[in-house]
Amino acid sequence: MYPPSPWHLRGQLHLSVFVVPRRALPPLPAGLRPLTVAGRALVGAAWVTYEPGGTLHYRELLAAVLTRPLRTTIMDIWVDSPESRDGGRALWAIPKDLAELTVAPPEAGAAGIARAEISPGRRLPGRWPTPLSLAQSDRNIVVRTPVRGTGALRHTDISWHIDRTGPLGYLADRRPLLSLTFADFRLTFGR
């Protein structure tokens, strides 16, 4: 079983943003199109630790793309919690799969998928909002989910090591445009 929506989550998110040619992206489900400029899309890859004190606590590795209209679509995602996998699929059409994950800077890893060295830097002043609209597809119906919250921002260095033959192979050998940590976040996921 999984908790009902909304989920109130807290934790740490380490994100890199990549510029990826549209032709290199995996196909998106019906009704979802990547937002591109000059044939390139922005893809975010993130390691997330959801900590105790929220609805669930677990770890996650994901890759998401900006889509039209301006929303985010998760293309690939792994969690180490069956409750998160089942709830994400049933409540929001997020294609979560299970994997063994470690996310404890300075290292993060998922066997056969990716690993990274994470070095969070100086914190920016204040807490920053996270207005986000997620768009996923469930049997050709687009499911929209609001995500709201705040957290501290830190510039971060993340060195990615992605298996070229694995599911995130489209990000292998690419350098991030930018990386950051969304620290001590508090999010409300869903309505």
Protein Blocks (a to p, Z undefined) as FASTA:
>chain_A
ZZddddddddddddddddddfklpccddehiacddeehiacdddddddddehiabdcddd
dddddddddddddfbdcdfbfklmmmmmmmnopacdddddddddfbdcdehiaccddddd
dddehjddddddddddeehiacddddddddddddddddddddfklmklmmgoiacfbdcd
dehiacdedZZ
